[in-house]
């Protein structure tokens, strides 16, 4: 497992060479604290993220804590790997033999937070459905970024 050092914390990177890999960026007119609070309130994702029908964290917001959620009809079990307040949040997840790494990064400058998200997926199904999965993940990622922006700017 390839880990990279980030601000004295270990962050599991996404695999840019995976069969499924997507990345997106958006600027949000809100503080990194506002963005962080919205994204880390896992139990309430369904209030602003339309693809999520339910989500529940199974403990404190810290590395190795798991959470269970349902998105796009799939039940997903994820484990946090990176929790760096106001800058980085990441988790792994497994569903249908697909292993995913999902990372969010935040950088605030003058009240505008740039959010970058990346996700890689590996497993035999990702190779079989590479083209369609890349399209679906990219579309869902862009939608999640837009919904995060709308939710954060509404409370700012």
KOLDODO-582097 format. One record per residue (C-alpha): residue in three letters; x, y, z. Coordinates in Angstrom, 1 decimal, always signed. Layout:
# residues N
@rest ALA&xx X&yy Y&zz Z
...
# end
This chain:
# residues 156
@rest UNK&xx +0.0&yy +0.0&zz +0.0
@rest UNK&xx +1.5&yy +3.3&zz -1.0
@rest UNK&xx +1.0&yy +6.1&zz +1.6
@rest UNK&xx +2.0&yy +9.7&zz +1.3
@rest UNK&xx +2.9&yy +12.0&zz +4.1
@rest UNK&xx +0.7&yy +15.1&zz +4.3
@rest UNK&xx +1.0&yy +17.8&zz +7.0
@rest UNK&xx +2.2&yy +15.2&zz +9.6
@rest UNK&xx -0.7&yy +12.8&zz +8.8
@rest UNK&xx -0.7&yy +9.8&zz +6.5
@rest UNK&xx -3.0&yy +10.0&zz +3.5
@rest UNK&xx -3.9&yy +7.1&zz +1.3
@rest UNK&xx -3.7&yy +8.4&zz -2.3
@rest UNK&xx -6.1&yy +7.6&zz -5.1
@rest UNK&xx -4.6&yy +5.5&zz -7.9
@rest UNK&xx -4.5&yy +7.5&zz -11.1
@rest UNK&xx -3.7&yy +4.4&zz -13.0
@rest UNK&xx -6.8&yy +2.5&zz -11.8
@rest UNK&xx -9.4&yy +1.3&zz -14.3
@rest UNK&xx -11.8&yy +3.9&zz -12.8
@rest UNK&xx -10.3&yy +7.2&zz -11.8
@rest UNK&xx -12.0&yy +10.6&zz -11.6
@rest UNK&xx -11.1&yy +14.0&zz -10.2
@rest UNK&xx -13.0&yy +17.2&zz -9.9
@rest UNK&xx -12.6&yy +20.7&zz -8.5
@rest UNK&xx -14.9&yy +23.5&zz -7.5
@rest UNK&xx -14.6&yy +26.9&zz -5.8
@rest UNK&xx -17.1&yy +27.5&zz -2.9
@rest UNK&xx -17.8&yy +31.0&zz -1.5
@rest UNK&xx -17.5&yy +29.7&zz +2.1
@rest UNK&xx -14.8&yy +29.1&zz +4.6
@rest UNK&xx -12.9&yy +25.8&zz +4.7
@rest UNK&xx -14.5&yy +25.3&zz +8.2
@rest UNK&xx -18.0&yy +25.5&zz +6.7
@rest UNK&xx -17.1&yy +23.1&zz +3.9
@rest UNK&xx -15.5&yy +20.7&zz +6.4
@rest UNK&xx -18.5&yy +20.8&zz +8.7
@rest UNK&xx -20.9&yy +20.1&zz +5.9
@rest UNK&xx -18.8&yy +17.2&zz +4.5
@rest UNK&xx -18.0&yy +15.6&zz +7.8
@rest UNK&xx -21.6&yy +15.6&zz +9.0
@rest UNK&xx -21.9&yy +12.1&zz +7.5
@rest UNK&xx -25.2&yy +11.3&zz +9.2
@rest UNK&xx -26.8&yy +14.2&zz +7.3
@rest UNK&xx -25.4&yy +13.7&zz +3.8
@rest UNK&xx -28.8&yy +12.8&zz +2.5
@rest UNK&xx -30.0&yy +16.4&zz +3.3
@rest UNK&xx -27.8&yy +17.9&zz +0.6
@rest UNK&xx -26.4&yy +15.0&zz -1.5
@rest UNK&xx -29.1&yy +13.7&zz -3.7
@rest UNK&xx -27.3&yy +10.4&zz -4.6
@rest UNK&xx -27.2&yy +9.4&zz -0.9
@rest UNK&xx -30.4&yy +8.0&zz +0.6
@rest UNK&xx -28.9&yy +7.3&zz +4.1
@rest UNK&xx -25.6&yy +7.4&zz +5.9
@rest UNK&xx -24.4&yy +6.7&zz +9.4
@rest UNK&xx -21.0&yy +7.0&zz +11.0
@rest UNK&xx -20.1&yy +4.3&zz +13.5
@rest UNK&xx -18.1&yy +6.3&zz +16.0
@rest UNK&xx -16.1&yy +9.4&zz +16.2
@rest UNK&xx -14.8&yy +11.3&zz +13.2
@rest UNK&xx -11.2&yy +9.8&zz +13.1
@rest UNK&xx -9.1&yy +7.5&zz +11.1
@rest UNK&xx -10.3&yy +3.8&zz +11.2
@rest UNK&xx -13.9&yy +4.8&zz +12.0
@rest UNK&xx -16.3&yy +3.1&zz +9.6
@rest UNK&xx -19.5&yy +4.5&zz +8.2
@rest UNK&xx -22.3&yy +2.8&zz +6.2
@rest UNK&xx -24.3&yy +4.5&zz +3.5
@rest UNK&xx -26.5&yy +3.9&zz +0.6
@rest UNK&xx -25.8&yy +5.7&zz -2.7
@rest UNK&xx -27.3&yy +5.0&zz -6.1
@rest UNK&xx -29.1&yy +2.0&zz -4.7
@rest UNK&xx -25.8&yy +0.4&zz -3.4
@rest UNK&xx -25.1&yy -0.2&zz +0.2
@rest UNK&xx -21.5&yy +0.8&zz +0.9
@rest UNK&xx -19.3&yy +0.2&zz +3.9
@rest UNK&xx -16.4&yy +2.7&zz +4.2
@rest UNK&xx -13.6&yy +3.4&zz +6.6
@rest UNK&xx -12.0&yy +6.8&zz +7.1
@rest UNK&xx -8.3&yy +6.8&zz +6.5
@rest UNK&xx -7.6&yy +10.6&zz +6.7
@rest UNK&xx -9.2&yy +13.2&zz +8.9
@rest UNK&xx -7.3&yy +16.5&zz +8.9
@rest UNK&xx -9.7&yy +19.3&zz +9.9
@rest UNK&xx -10.3&yy +21.9&zz +7.3
@rest UNK&xx -7.9&yy +20.4&zz +4.8
@rest UNK&xx -8.3&yy +16.7&zz +4.0
@rest UNK&xx -10.9&yy +13.9&zz +4.4
@rest UNK&xx -10.5&yy +10.5&zz +2.9
@rest UNK&xx -12.0&yy +7.0&zz +3.0
@rest UNK&xx -11.9&yy +3.6&zz +1.4
@rest UNK&xx -15.0&yy +1.6&zz +0.5
@rest UNK&xx -15.8&yy -1.8&zz -0.9
@rest UNK&xx -19.0&yy -2.9&zz -2.8
@rest UNK&xx -19.5&yy -5.7&zz -5.3
@rest UNK&xx -15.8&yy -6.6&zz -5.2
@rest UNK&xx -14.8&yy -3.1&zz -6.1
@rest UNK&xx -12.3&yy -1.4&zz -3.8
@rest UNK&xx -12.4&yy +2.5&zz -3.9
@rest UNK&xx -10.3&yy +5.2&zz -2.4
@rest UNK&xx -12.0&yy +8.6&zz -2.1
@rest UNK&xx -10.2&yy +11.8&zz -1.1
@rest UNK&xx -11.4&yy +15.4&zz -0.5
@rest UNK&xx -8.9&yy +18.3&zz -0.2
@rest UNK&xx -9.8&yy +21.9&zz +0.8
@rest UNK&xx -7.8&yy +25.1&zz +0.5
@rest UNK&xx -9.2&yy +28.4&zz +1.5
@rest UNK&xx -7.9&yy +31.8&zz +0.1
@rest UNK&xx -9.8&yy +35.0&zz +0.9
@rest UNK&xx -13.0&yy +33.3&zz +2.0
@rest UNK&xx -13.2&yy +31.0&zz -1.1
@rest UNK&xx -12.5&yy +27.4&zz -0.6
@rest UNK&xx -11.2&yy +25.3&zz -3.5
@rest UNK&xx -12.4&yy +21.7&zz -3.1
@rest UNK&xx -10.7&yy +19.0&zz -5.0
@rest UNK&xx -12.1&yy +15.4&zz -4.9
@rest UNK&xx -10.6&yy +12.3&zz -6.4
@rest UNK&xx -11.7&yy +8.7&zz -6.5
@rest UNK&xx -10.1&yy +5.5&zz -7.8
@rest UNK&xx -11.7&yy +2.1&zz -8.1
@rest UNK&xx -10.1&yy -1.2&zz -8.6
@rest UNK&xx -11.3&yy -4.8&zz -9.0
@rest UNK&xx -12.4&yy -7.1&zz -11.8
@rest UNK&xx -15.7&yy -5.4&zz -12.3
@rest UNK&xx -14.0&yy -2.1&zz -12.9
@rest UNK&xx -12.0&yy -3.6&zz -15.8
@rest UNK&xx -15.2&yy -5.1&zz -17.3
@rest UNK&xx -17.2&yy -1.9&zz -17.0
@rest UNK&xx -14.4&yy +0.6&zz -17.2
@rest UNK&xx -16.0&yy +3.0&zz -19.7
@rest UNK&xx -19.5&yy +3.1&zz -18.2
@rest UNK&xx -18.2&yy +3.3&zz -14.6
@rest UNK&xx -15.8&yy +6.2&zz -15.4
@rest UNK&xx -18.8&yy +8.1&zz -16.9
@rest UNK&xx -21.1&yy +7.4&zz -13.9
@rest UNK&xx -18.4&yy +8.2&zz -11.3
@rest UNK&xx -17.5&yy +11.5&zz -13.1
@rest UNK&xx -21.1&yy +12.6&zz -13.4
@rest UNK&xx -21.8&yy +11.7&zz -9.7
@rest UNK&xx -18.7&yy +13.5&zz -8.6
@rest UNK&xx -19.6&yy +16.7&zz -10.5
@rest UNK&xx -23.1&yy +16.6&zz -9.1
@rest UNK&xx -21.8&yy +16.1&zz -5.5
@rest UNK&xx -19.4&yy +19.0&zz -5.9
@rest UNK&xx -22.3&yy +21.3&zz -7.1
@rest UNK&xx -24.5&yy +20.1&zz -4.3
@rest UNK&xx -21.8&yy +20.7&zz -1.7
@rest UNK&xx -21.3&yy +24.2&zz -3.1
@rest UNK&xx -25.0&yy +25.0&zz -3.0
@rest UNK&xx -25.3&yy +23.7&zz +0.6
@rest UNK&xx -22.2&yy +25.5&zz +1.9
@rest UNK&xx -23.1&yy +28.8&zz +0.2
@rest UNK&xx -26.6&yy +28.6&zz +1.6
@rest UNK&xx -25.4&yy +28.5&zz +5.2
@rest UNK&xx -22.5&yy +31.0&zz +4.8
# end
